Amino acid sequence: MSASPPVRWQTLRSRFLLSVLLGAAVIVGLALYGDLRALAARLRDFRWAYVPLILGLTMTNYALRFVKWEYYLRLLDIRGVSFPDSVAIFFSAFAMVLTPGKVGEVLKSYQLRQAYGVPMARSAPIVLAERLTDGVAMALLSSIGLSFYRQGWVVVAVTLVLMVGMAAVAQVRPLALRLIAWAERLPLVGRFAHEFHHFYESARVLLEPVPLAVAVTLGTVSWAFEGVAFYIVLRGLGVPHSPQVLLQAIFILSFATIVGTLVMMPGGLGGVEGTITGLLQLLVGLNRSTAVTGTLLIRLGTLWFGVVLGLLSIFWKRHWLVGTPVAGATQSTGDLP
């Protein structure tokens, strides 16, 4: 067993810590924008009895996404992963959403290799499929609110076209193989050609029409629960109950997540918060301090709650990051990106 984590894991950890600092800066910036005194008053008046329900809805989202993770493992015939280990691997990625472009989520593939000898090129497409199907789900959920905010249709349409287009290209085998053959001739990329073929074969299976439909359905339902959690946050801030506010909450959170993905900041930091705050003022009619309070609370109950669960999972299975892979594990894909 090595004495320290792989160098690239150390780099990933450093980027994570920088992202946490960025997240803290975003929170401070929002608090200043919302007026600290008014923000404190909104927090004092918030119905804190709703917190268990908010976190429960968030956990329901996570549970349904875990079902999708298990479904993908079965599709790729990755068997023998114990339930506790599968839970730990799945949740560990929640901490890595704070890495640039969420590339740290490939930690799941790294842990599968360390613990069960699954080649990273075989399991890494799961991360791609999760992001793609979640993107389609977000676009579908956002579409329900375009009647409230018509200007957002371009973002939603572009997201749908890009995500569905990627899935379609994966099914055109001759085109994909030509692209891989072209990549094989590149100086620095060619040595990974073998892994590209494994990656593509796994991705093609995950993005076939039936698995794609199942995953998008699971994603749409799971993310809708977080939209409902956001609605409960608004109710806790005193926003009157109405079906329209529920639809607005689901739309705002989904649309903001898409914007956060497009800005390519770790965890969508800044982009998500700014979009939620702006749309709460524009569509729901909240004042600045109440909108900021709602934004901070839903991000604490979703993003940062998930990060904490992810860190606990990583700590629970930290020996996977400092040990050597099990016998027979494929090493050619390298360590963490």
Secondary structure by P-SEA (a helix, b strand, c coil): ccccccaaaaaaaaaaaaaaaaaaaaaaaaaaaacaaaaaaaaaaccccaaaaaaaaaaaaaaaaaaaaaaaaaaaccccccaaaaaaaaaccccccccccccccaaaaaaaaaccccccccccaaaaaaaaaaaaaaaaaaaacccccccaaaaaaaaaaaaaaaaaaaaaaaaaaaaaaaaaaccccccaaaaaaaaaaaaaaaacaaaaaaaaaaaaaaaaaaaaaaaaaaaaacccccaaaaaaaaaaaaaaaaaaaaacccccaaaaaaaaaaaaaccccccaaaaaaaaaaaaaacaaaaaaaaaaaaaaccccccccccccccccccccc
